[in-house]
Amino acid sequence: MHPRRDILAIIIRWVVGATFLFSGLAKGVDPVGTSIYVEKYLATYSLEALMPISEALAVALSVVEALLGVLLIMGTLRRITTIISLVIVAIFTVVTLLSATVLPIGECGCFGSIVMLTPWQTFFKNLVLLALCFALLRGSRDVVRPTLRDGVVACVAIIVPLSINLYALRHLPLVDSMPYKVSTALYDAVAEERNAEESAVQNILIFRNLTTGEDVEFSAADTACWEDANLEFVEAATRTAEVESLYSDFRLYNADGEDCTLEILGREGRVALLCVNDIEDITNRHMRGVASLNAQYPSCGIVVLTAVDISDIEGVINTDDVEVFTIDAMTLRSVIRSDVGVVVLRDGVVEFKADIRDI
């Protein structure tokens, strides 16, 4: 092969490999988040029977992508790696095209929660990768027997991303890209957004100018329009402007259905939010973590946030001693990925997050 073509082939291989490697690691640092995207796809394609293994599928996808990325970059098993990469990219291209057109699902999740892409952006990205994979395939005619080096590279490329996934599943994601990460001034952010939402709602009065016949809008607080004899009242209306929202679903409701979000976030000092996503797989280590949390914080400093029925957690937590608030299940998964976890606020700022088993 011509030297320039060799260099071009190496560059293409590195580009495709780096994309696969980044995609695999981005999924691996937050496998629970990746499993949420997997569940969206399974639901979209009526594959609900696979829902129970969504986390396993997320881990497998992460490891396979990272493995392919490393093998491509290292030039190991070039032809077979290129063929597998081509098949995977081709499948993803079809899936993202459907997601962008007839089966919309929102963000694709191809880079986990670290880089958010729309289905159309992902589709065009996949088209580029597809073309690069075809170019690699044309230049990968040789079939070479695997060497010991190839085996070592493949093992390392499997063990490292698998370890990252398992660590994140046991503890918390290595990279928290959610709007509830440590150091977030949560009270300020939520309060600012709520104020923006209230300001976005405008009550207006519509009058018709009798001279020109045009409709004129006035604020509902404007009384001068009623005194203008040249104006004829048409109707009152409410108009809501679009507000970019990160915390619209972050609402904590008490037993009476009242929204207590700002009251909880605005408390002074430290408040431990005991987040209960799932109690079906509670172990003794979870229970010891709850006991440890109770020992570290007085009952008035612990607030339970749960997406499950309150009666279901009474056997795990003494709800007579703590305040319990319900929250949207998907939102709670964004707050903390653990089945049972703790988020400590200090003066409304996220100070600490942990799986309850690490308390």
Secondary structure, DSSP 8 states (H G I E B T S, - for coil): --HHHHHHHHHHHHHHHHHHHHHHHHHHT-HHHHHHHHHHHHHHTT-GGGGGGHHHHHHHHHHHHHHHHHHHHHTTTHHHHHHHHHHHHHHHHHHHHHHHTTS--SS--TBTTTB---HHHHHHHHHHHHHHHHHHHHT--------HHHHHHHHHHHHHHHHHHHHHHHS--SS--STT-TT-BHHHHHHHHHHHHHHHEEEEEEEEETTT--EEEEETT--HHHH-TTEEEEEEEEEE-----SSTT---B-TT--B-HHHHHT-SSEEEEEEES--TT--HHHHHHHHHHHHHS-GGGEEEEESS-HHHHTTTS-TTSSEEEE--HHHHHHH--SSEEEEEEETTEEEEEEEGGG-
